[in-house]
Amino acid sequence: MAFSPVIEDSFLDLETVKQVTSLSKTTIYSLIAEGKFPQPVKITGTRRSAWRASELNLWITSQGGVQ
């Protein structure tokens, strides 16, 4: 049996998501409310939320790439 390493997903904060997508905070949260943008996940033990890089990459790809 071949060894298959587990690759952990990285998490991106709002500022990074804004930079990568060129979207404003308001637009990001509006798209989330419409079900058109990945949901952030709550970071356990903190008051922060973040986005999974893999989900954001899929969303960017579905939009035809970053403009």
PADRENTI-447627 format. One record per atom (N, C-alpha, C, O): chain; residue number from 0; residue in one letter; x, y, z. Coordinates in pm, whole numbers, plus 50000, padded with zeros to 5 digits. Example, Ala and Ser with C-alpha at 12.3 -4.5 7.8 and 13.67 -1.06 7.14 Angstrom:
2
PT   chain     n   res       u       v       w
PT       A     0     A   51319   49431   50780
PT       A     0     A   51230   49550   50780
PT       A     0     A   51320   49670   50780
PT       A     0     A   51424   49668   50846
PT       A     1     S   51285   49775   50708
PT       A     1     S   51367   49894   50714
PT       A     1     S   51290   50003   50787
PT       A     1     S   51341   50114   50804
***
This chain:
67
PT   chain     n   res       u       v       w
PT       A     0     M   50084   49883   50000
PT       A     0     M   50000   50000   50000
PT       A     0     M   50090   50124   50000
PT       A     0     M   50186   50131   50076
PT       A     1     A   50059   50222   49916
PT       A     1     A   50137   50345   49906
PT       A     1     A   50099   50441   50018
PT       A     1     A   49983   50449   50059
PT       A     2     F   50199   50512   50065
PT       A     2     F   50176   50614   50168
PT       A     2     F   50117   50738   50104
PT       A     2     F   50165   50785   50002
PT       A     3     S   50012   50790   50165
PT       A     3     S   49948   50911   50116
PT       A     3     S   49950   51016   50226
PT       A     3     S   49872   51007   50321
PT       A     4     P   50038   51115   50215
PT       A     4     P   50047   51216   50321
PT       A     4     P   49922   51302   50325
PT       A     4     P   49857   51326   50223
PT       A     5     V   49889   51348   50443
PT       A     5     V   49775   51437   50461
PT       A     5     V   49823   51580   50441
PT       A     5     V   49916   51625   50508
PT       A     6     I   49760   51650   50351
PT       A     6     I   49794   51789   50325
PT       A     6     I   49690   51874   50396
PT       A     6     I   49570   51865   50366
PT       A     7     E   49734   51956   50488
PT       A     7     E   49640   52042   50559
PT       A     7     E   49609   52166   50477
PT       A     7     E   49695   52220   50408
PT       A     8     D   49486   52208   50486
PT       A     8     D   49442   52328   50418
PT       A     8     D   49492   52449   50496
PT       A     8     D   49501   52444   50619
PT       A     9     S   49525   52555   50426
PT       A     9     S   49563   52677   50496
PT       A     9     S   49439   52766   50509
PT       A     9     S   49342   52751   50435
PT       A    10     F   49446   52859   50602
PT       A    10     F   49335   52949   50626
PT       A    10     F   49378   53091   50598
PT       A    10     F   49490   53131   50631
PT       A    11     L   49289   53169   50537
PT       A    11     L   49318   53306   50498
PT       A    11     L   49227   53401   50574
PT       A    11     L   49107   53379   50585
PT       A    12     D   49286   53508   50626
PT       A    12     D   49207   53609   50697
PT       A    12     D   49137   53701   50597
PT       A    12     D   49164   53695   50477
PT       A    13     L   49049   53785   50647
PT       A    13     L   48969   53872   50560
PT       A    13     L   49058   53964   50476
PT       A    13     L   49031   53982   50357
PT       A    14     E   49161   54021   50535
PT       A    14     E   49248   54111   50459
PT       A    14     E   49312   54040   50341
PT       A    14     E   49322   54097   50232
PT       A    15     T   49355   53918   50360
PT       A    15     T   49416   53841   50251
PT       A    15     T   49312   53808   50145
PT       A    15     T   49340   53817   50026
PT       A    16     V   49192   53769   50189
PT       A    16     V   49085   53739   50094
PT       A    16     V   49052   53863   50011
PT       A    16     V   49033   53853   49890
PT       A    17     K   49045   53978   50074
PT       A    17     K   49019   54103   50001
PT       A    17     K   49128   54130   49898
PT       A    17     K   49098   54170   49785
PT       A    18     Q   49253   54108   49935
PT       A    18     Q   49364   54131   49841
PT       A    18     Q   49361   54034   49725
PT       A    18     Q   49379   54074   49609
PT       A    19     V   49337   53907   49754
PT       A    19     V   49339   53803   49651
PT       A    19     V   49223   53820   49553
PT       A    19     V   49239   53798   49433
PT       A    20     T   49106   53858   49603
PT       A    20     T   48988   53867   49518
PT       A    20     T   48962   54006   49463
PT       A    20     T   48884   54023   49369
PT       A    21     S   49027   54107   49520
PT       A    21     S   49001   54248   49484
PT       A    21     S   48858   54289   49516
PT       A    21     S   48804   54381   49455
PT       A    22     L   48797   54221   49614
PT       A    22     L   48661   54256   49656
PT       A    22     L   48667   54328   49790
PT       A    22     L   48760   54309   49868
PT       A    23     S   48566   54411   49815
PT       A    23     S   48556   54480   49944
PT       A    23     S   48493   54386   50047
PT       A    23     S   48433   54285   50011
PT       A    24     K   48506   54421   50172
PT       A    24     K   48444   54345   50280
PT       A    24     K   48294   54336   50259
PT       A    24     K   48234   54230   50273
PT       A    25     T   48232   54449   50224
PT       A    25     T   48088   54453   50202
PT       A    25     T   48046   54359   50090
PT       A    25     T   47947   54288   50102
PT       A    26     T   48121   54359   49980
PT       A    26     T   48089   54272   49867
PT       A    26     T   48105   54125   49905
PT       A    26     T   48022   54042   49870
PT       A    27     I   48212   54093   49976
PT       A    27     I   48235   53955   50018
PT       A    27     I   48118   53906   50102
PT       A    27     I   48064   53798   50076
PT       A    28     Y   48078   53984   50202
PT       A    28     Y   47970   53939   50289
PT       A    28     Y   47834   53939   50218
PT       A    28     Y   47747   53859   50253
PT       A    29     S   47815   54027   50121
PT       A    29     S   47692   54023   50040
PT       A    29     S   47686   53895   49957
PT       A    29     S   47582   53831   49947
PT       A    30     L   47800   53859   49897
PT       A    30     L   47805   53736   49818
PT       A    30     L   47784   53612   49906
PT       A    30     L   47720   53516   49864
PT       A    31     I   47838   53615   50028
PT       A    31     I   47816   53504   50121
PT       A    31     I   47667   53491   50150
PT       A    31     I   47613   53380   50148
PT       A    32     A   47601   53603   50177
PT       A    32     A   47458   53602   50208
PT       A    32     A   47375   53548   50092
PT       A    32     A   47271   53486   50113
PT       A    33     E   47423   53571   49969
PT       A    33     E   47354   53522   49849
PT       A    33     E   47393   53378   49815
PT       A    33     E   47339   53319   49721
PT       A    34     G   47485   53321   49891
PT       A    34     G   47530   53184   49864
PT       A    34     G   47625   53175   49746
PT       A    34     G   47638   53069   49685
PT       A    35     K   47691   53287   49713
PT       A    35     K   47777   53292   49595
PT       A    35     K   47925   53305   49628
PT       A    35     K   48007   53330   49540
PT       A    36     F   47960   53288   49755
PT       A    36     F   48099   53299   49799
PT       A    36     F   48119   53201   49914
PT       A    36     F   48027   53178   49991
PT       A    37     P   48238   53143   49926
PT       A    37     P   48261   53046   50034
PT       A    37     P   48237   53107   50173
PT       A    37     P   48268   53223   50198
PT       A    38     Q   48182   53025   50260
PT       A    38     Q   48157   53066   50399
PT       A    38     Q   48289   53064   50475
PT       A    38     Q   48371   52975   50454
PT       A    39     P   48311   53161   50562
PT       A    39     P   48429   53153   50650
PT       A    39     P   48404   53048   50758
PT       A    39     P   48289   53012   50786
PT       A    40     V   48511   53001   50817
PT       A    40     V   48500   52907   50929
PT       A    40     V   48549   52977   51055
PT       A    40     V   48640   53060   51050
PT       A    41     K   48488   52943   51167
PT       A    41     K   48527   52998   51296
PT       A    41     K   48656   52930   51341
PT       A    41     K   48665   52807   51339
PT       A    42     I   48754   53009   51381
PT       A    42     I   48879   52955   51433
PT       A    42     I   48858   52926   51581
PT       A    42     I   48835   53016   51661
PT       A    43     T   48866   52800   51616
PT       A    43     T   48838   52755   51752
PT       A    43     T   48924   52826   51854
PT       A    43     T   49046   52840   51837
PT       A    44     G   48860   52872   51961
PT       A    44     G   48932   52935   52070
PT       A    44     G   48964   53081   52047
PT       A    44     G   49034   53143   52127
PT       A    45     T   48915   53137   51937
PT       A    45     T   48939   53279   51907
PT       A    45     T   48809   53344   51866
PT       A    45     T   48706   53277   51853
PT       A    46     R   48814   53472   51845
PT       A    46     R   48698   53545   51794
PT       A    46     R   48712   53569   51645
PT       A    46     R   48644   53655   51589
PT       A    47     R   48800   53494   51580
PT       A    47     R   48830   53514   51439
PT       A    47     R   48763   53411   51350
PT       A    47     R   48731   53299   51391
PT       A    48     S   48743   53452   51226
PT       A    48     S   48698   53361   51122
PT       A    48     S   48800   53369   51009
PT       A    48     S   48873   53468   50997
PT       A    49     A   48805   53266   50928
PT       A    49     A   48897   53263   50815
PT       A    49     A   48837   53177   50705
PT       A    49     A   48741   53103   50727
PT       A    50     W   48894   53188   50587
PT       A    50     W   48848   53111   50472
PT       A    50     W   48950   53004   50440
PT       A    50     W   49071   53026   50449
PT       A    51     R   48900   52886   50402
PT       A    51     R   48989   52780   50356
PT       A    51     R   49044   52819   50220
PT       A    51     R   48970   52857   50130
PT       A    52     A   49174   52811   50206
PT       A    52     A   49239   52847   50080
PT       A    52     A   49187   52761   49965
PT       A    52     A   49168   52811   49854
PT       A    53     S   49163   52633   49991
PT       A    53     S   49115   52545   49885
PT       A    53     S   48978   52588   49833
PT       A    53     S   48954   52585   49712
PT       A    54     E   48889   52630   49924
PT       A    54     E   48756   52675   49882
PT       A    54     E   48764   52806   49806
PT       A    54     E   48691   52827   49708
PT       A    55     L   48852   52894   49850
PT       A    55     L   48869   53022   49781
PT       A    55     L   48927   52999   49642
PT       A    55     L   48884   53062   49545
PT       A    56     N   49023   52908   49631
PT       A    56     N   49081   52877   49500
PT       A    56     N   48976   52821   49405
PT       A    56     N   48975   52857   49287
PT       A    57     L   48889   52735   49455
PT       A    57     L   48780   52682   49371
PT       A    57     L   48687   52793   49325
PT       A    57     L   48646   52797   49209
PT       A    58     W   48654   52885   49417
PT       A    58     W   48566   52996   49382
PT       A    58     W   48632   53083   49275
PT       A    58     W   48568   53119   49176
PT       A    59     I   48760   53115   49294
PT       A    59     I   48832   53198   49195
PT       A    59     I   48832   53130   49059
PT       A    59     I   48807   53194   48957
PT       A    60     T   48859   53001   49058
PT       A    60     T   48859   52925   48931
PT       A    60     T   48721   52929   48866
PT       A    60     T   48711   52942   48744
PT       A    61     S   48616   52917   48946
PT       A    61     S   48480   52918   48891
PT       A    61     S   48441   53054   48835
PT       A    61     S   48350   53065   48753
PT       A    62     Q   48511   53159   48878
PT       A    62     Q   48485   53293   48830
PT       A    62     Q   48570   53329   48708
PT       A    62     Q   48561   53440   48655
PT       A    63     G   48653   53236   48665
PT       A    63     G   48739   53260   48550
PT       A    63     G   48874   53318   48589
PT       A    63     G   48944   53373   48504
PT       A    64     G   48912   53308   48716
PT       A    64     G   49039   53362   48763
PT       A    64     G   49023   53500   48820
PT       A    64     G   48917   53562   48808
PT       A    65     V   49128   53548   48882
PT       A    65     V   49128   53682   48942
PT       A    65     V   49143   53785   48833
PT       A    65     V   49226   53771   48743
PT       A    66     Q   49063   53889   48839
PT       A    66     Q   49065   53996   48738
PT       A    66     Q   49181   54089   48763
PT       A    66     Q   49200   54185   48689
***
